[in-house]
Amino acid sequence: MSHEIKRIALCIGSLQRGGAERVMVNLAERFATEGVAVTLISTFRVQDEYPLPQGVTRVISGLTPEEEAFSGGPALAARTIGRPVNTLRRIRKLRRLIREAAPELVLSFIGKTNVMSLLAAGPLHIPVAVSVRADPSMEYPTRFSGWLANLLFPKAAAVILQTEEAKEAFSPAVRKRVVILPNALRPAFLARKVCAESERVPLIVSVGRLDANKNHALLLRAFAAAGSRCTDQETSPLRNYRILICGEGEERAKLEALARELGIADRVELPGNVPDVAERIGRARIFVLCSYQEGMPNALLEAMSLGLACISTDCPCGGPRTLIRERENGLLIPMPPEESRIHMPQPRMEEVLAGALFELAADDGLRRRLSEEALSVRDTYAPDAVFAAWKKVLTDAVHTGGGNTGYG
């Protein structure tokens, strides 16, 4: 038995432009459209955020300087006493905001926010569904944080993951709560007409934050290596190709310097965050994802929906492997253990990716076949179907209440 949700609270760190934040904004918009009272509680605000959907109320749970213990006081006191005191104050403030929102269910995304939401809502006897959006080892990287997740997650009404592989990071008690739910395609991508192969331009694209995990440097190195495979550059299948990477982040300067070092700066464009991703990448021939870790990568899913021939690292926790069937609808780049850590040399991955880029640029038939097969994601991950799955899990969670009998 389940019933329609009337009020829901969504908890997340911020609405910065990332995959998890986009999924939460999409869910908030869908619930609000259906007449649900949605309160979005974020820990803080950042400058470049997704816009808040119409009809959604937003509140901030982070402490103001006036609310923090020992703010402006002795540094030693702030470290030794202030941190635990502030943690308790954050939990209490979050609890107050949840109480004021009076939701039937709390849905929390990502790492520490999941822990805080369970601790805050426990005494209120409000069911909490938590969702791990990336590789669990990335969201809970320390022994203590992993222990805390395994302690608290059995109290959740549902533990929502994106891949079966992610379940293995948790205890048997947590696995009993796990539900696998995918991401949905954005309507903007479904609304865009798929470009015919004959109309595509020689462009290799990637979309994602310019940070170490996204590993865009691998794409630049592989592109330069692939371009040098022909001694006669006039006959190289990559001679007219360019690279476009949409996203912004702290690695921009390093990527620009690397492009200059490799002699490809005039063929690489970094436009930053763009509002019209579907328009910018829709006519490209090839999409590449080089991440070290991913949950269900929205950027890869969206590129496939536009009919791009896609290449991705076969990274944990299995999201790309869930989407790509090797050489049927895309290509996967194996990650040798010694090359699967951030900042480690990646000569074998670079070589394999360079070969994949060269092959797709040279083989029109393979590129066309991968493109056509990739389009099946338009049905599998259609927004209505995916939202219906999320809605069923969350409405069932309201009825069952999970095991949340109270912490804190």
N, C-alpha and C positions, 0 to 999 in steps of 0.2 A: 504493500500500500504506500502511496506517495501523494503529496498534495502540491499545489502550485505555491511557489515562493512569493511572498508579498514584500519582504524586506531582506536585504542582504548587505553585508559589509565586506568590502574587498581590501585586503591589506598587502602593501608592497613598499619597497624602499623609496622609489620615486617613479616618475613617468618618463625618465630619460629614454632616448630613442634606442631601444634594444628589443630583441625578440620577445622576451617574457613580458616586458611592459606593453608591447603591442597587443599580445594575446589578452592581457588583463583589460586594456582599454576596449578591445573588441567585445569582450564579455560584458563589460559595464554598459556599453552602448546597446547590445542586444537585450539585456535585462531591462534597461530603462525604456527601450522601445516597447516592451511588452507590459509596461505599467508597473514594474517592480521598483520599489523605493531603494535606490542604490546609494550607499555611502562609501566613497573610496578614501581609505585612510592610508596616507603615505608618511614615511618617516621624515622626509624632507622634500624640498623642491630643488630643481636644478634649472639652469637657464634654457637649455634646448630640450623641451619636453614635447610629448605628444599632446595635442589639445584635449581638454576634458570634454567628453561627450555631453550633449545637451541633456538636461534632466538629472545629471549625476552630481551629488553633493561631495565636496572634497574637504577633508580636514587633515591637519598635520599633527603627527604624534611625537615627533622629536622634541626634545627639551629646548626651550629658549635659554639664552645665557642667564636670565634671571632665575630660571628654574633649576639650573645645574648647581650641584654642591661644590663649594670651594671655587666657584668661577672667579677668576682674577686673584685667587689666594695663593698660598704657598704651593709650589709645583709638587713637592713630595706628598702633601696632603691630598692634592688633586689626583695623584696616581694611586696612592695606597688606600685612601678612604673614599675619594670622590667617585672613582669608577664603579665600585659595587653599589654605592648609594645611588648613583645616577641610573644604573641599570634597573634597580628597584623602582625608581621614580618613573622611568620610561614604561615599565610594565604597568604601573598604576595609572599613568596617564592614558595609555592605550586601553586599559580596562574601562576607564571613565568614558572615553570616546565610543567604545563599543556599546557600553550601557546606554549612552545617550542616543545612539543610532537604533537601539532595540531591534537588531536583526534576528531573523530566525536561524541564520547561518552565517559564519565567517569563512571566507575563502582567502587563504594566504598564499603568497608566492615567494619562494626563494629563501634559502639559507636561514640567517638569523631571524628574519621576519616570521618564518614558520614557528620557530621556538618561542618567540615573544608572543605571538598570537595565541598559542596553546596555553602559555602561562597566564596571559591576561584574561582570556575568556573562560578558563577553567572554573573559577568560583562563581561565574555567572550562569553556569550550566547551559551555555550556548554551544551547539556543535560547531566544530572547526574542521574544515577540509584544508589540508596543506598540499602544496604542489612543488615538487623539485623540478626545475626547468632545465637544468644542465646536468652534466655528469655529477653524481652525488659527491665524488671525491673533490670536485671543484667547489661545491656549495658547503661541504663539511670537511675541510681539508685536514683538521687536526684530530688527534685521538679523542680529545675532550669533546669537540663539537660532534664527532661521529657517535660517541657514547650518549651524548645528550639527545641527539635525534632518535637513536634507538630506544632511549628511555621514554621520550614523550610521544613519539608518533603512534604507538599503540592506543593512545588516548584520542587520536584523531578520528573523526567520522569517516574520513577517506584520505588516503595518501595517493595523490595523483601523479603518476610518472608518464614519461613519453615513450619509453622503450622497455622491453622485457629485460634487456641487459642491465638496466638501472636497478632492478629489483635485487640483484645479487649483492649490492652494497649494504643491504639492510638485514636485520635479524629476522628469523622466522615469524616473530610476533608482529613485526611491521609488515611483512609480506602479506599477511592475512588481510591487511587493510588496503592493499595496493589495487588501484584501478589504472589501466593504461588508456590514456585519452590523447588523441592527436591534436595538432594545430589545424586551424581552418585557413583556407585561402582567403585573402582579402578580396572583396567584391571588385575592386579596381582592376585586379589581374584577370578575373573571369570576364569582366566587361570588355577588356581589350581584345580586339580581333587578333588571332594568331597570324603572324607574318609568314607569308609563303617563303619557301627556301630560296627561290630566285630573287626575292626582294631583300634578303638579309645582307648585311654589310660585314666586312672582315674585322670584326671587333670581338675581343675577349673581355668579359665583364666579371666583376665580383662585387658583392654588396656586403658590408659589415663594418663594424667599428674598427678603426685603425689602431688595434691594440696587439699585444704580443700573442694572445690566444688565436686570433684570426689568421696570423701567420702569412700576411700578404707578401712578405719578403720571398717566400718560397715560389710564389707565382712569378715575381719579377726575375728571379734567378733562372727558373725553368724556361721562361719565355726567351731570355737571352741565350740560354744554352740551346734551345730548340732552333732558334734563328741562325745559329752558327753551324748547324748540321750540314748545310749545303755549302760547298766551297764556292759555287757560283751563286751569289745572292740573288741574281736576276731570276733564277729558277726555283728559289725557295718558296714553298707553299705559304710561308708566313711573311713573305716580303711586304705585303700590304696591310698586315694586321696591326692593330693598336690595342692598348689595354685601357679599360675604364674601371676604376674602383670607387664606388659610391660609399661614403662613410666618413666619419671624422674621429680623431682621437690622438692620443699622445705619441703614436708612432709615425705621425706624418713626416716630421723632419728626417727621421731615419730612412723612411721609404723614398723620399725625394733624393736623399744623398745616395742611396743604393742605386736608384735609377740612373743617376749621373755617372756613378762608378761603372755600371754595366754598359754605359753608352746607349741607353734606350730612353733617356729622359724626354726626348721629343716624341716618343710614341706612348707615353704614359700620362693619363689624365686623372687627377684626384680632385673632383669637384666638391668634396665635402658632403654633408647631408643634403639630399635633394628630395623635394616633396613628390616628384613624379617619377618614382623608380621604374614603374611599368613602362612608361614612355621612354625613359632613358635607355633601358636595356632590351626593350621588346624586339628590336630589329637586329640584335647581335647574333652571332653564330654560336659562340661558345661561352659557357658560364663555368667558373672555377671556384670551389670552396676549399680552402687550405687549412682549416681549423685544426688545432690540437684536440679540442674537446667540443662536443655539441650535444644538445638534447635532440629535439626535432627541429632542424635548421629551417626557419621560415624562408630565408633567402634562396636556399636550394629548391624548396618546394615551389616557390613563386617562379623561379627561372624555368623549372620544368613545365609549369602551367602555361608558360609563354612559348613553349616549343624549342627552347635552346638545347643544344647538345651539352650535357652537363658532366663535369668531372668533379669528384670530391675525394678528400682524404677519407679513408675508412677509419674514422676516429671514434673513440668511446664517447658516449655510451650507446653507440649503435644507431643513432638517428639517420645518418646518410645511408647506412646499409638497409634500413627499413624502407627508404624511398627508392634506392637504386638497386636494380638487378643487373649485375655485372655484364656489360656488353649487350644487354637487351634494351635498357632505357637510359643508360648512362655508364660512366666509367669510375671505378674506385681505385684510389692510390693506397696500397698497403702502407702501414706505419710500423717499421721495424722497432722493436723495443728501445734500442739505443738511439733512435731518431725521433722518439715520440714525446720527448720532454722539451719544454720551451727553452730556447736559446742553445740547443744542442745542434751540432752540424748535421745536415740532412742530405748527404751526397746521393744516396740511393733513391730517396723520395724525389729529389730534384731530377734525377735521371729518368725515373718512370714518368713523372709529370711532363717533362720535356718531350718524351716519346709520345705521350698521349696527345699533347698539343699539336705536335708535328703530324700525327696520324689523322686527327680530326680535320686539320687544315687541308691535308692532302686528299682525303677520302670523302668525296661528296656523298657517296652512297651510304657510308657508315653514319656520317653526320646526319643525314636525312632520316635514316631509320631510327636512330636514338631520339631525334627530335619528335618524330611521330609517336613513338612508344611512350615518351615522357608525358604526353598530353593526357594520359589516363588519370593523372592526379586531379584533373578538373572534376571528375566524378567522385573519386574516393575521398577527397578532402573538401568537398563543397561546403560552404558556410552553414547552410541550413542543416545538413546532416550532422556535421560536427557539433554545432550548437545544441542540437537535440540530444546528442550523447552526453555533453556536459550537463545539460539541464536535468536529464534523468538521474545522473549520479548525484548531483547536488540536492535535488528534491528528495531522493531516497535518503540522503544523509540527514536531511532535516527530520525525517520520520524516525530513522534508527538512532540518531544521536551519537553513533560511534561509541567509543569507550571514554568519552571526556567527562569524567566524574569529578575533576577539579584538581588543579595544581595552583600553587601561588597563594 
